[in-house]
Amino acid sequence: MTKKDLIEFRRAIKAVRAVHAASPEKARQFLAKQGVLDKRGQLTKKYAPAKARSLTRAKSAV
């Protein structure tokens, strides 16, 4: 990646952040669309902390 590419990439990231971080609701919608949050606003299994995943498995085993 050249320096010019890096500058262009950073500008693109700032533009995306400005749109999706404009409000908490827009941020949640974006994260849900990407599969990070579920419909209830909780982290999906893929993104949940390992400790939370372990507790979920332990509860389901009982």
ABEGO torsion letter per residue (X at the ends): XBAAAAAAAAAAAAAAAAAAAABAAAAAAAAAAAGABBAAGBBBAAABBAAAAAAAAAAAAX
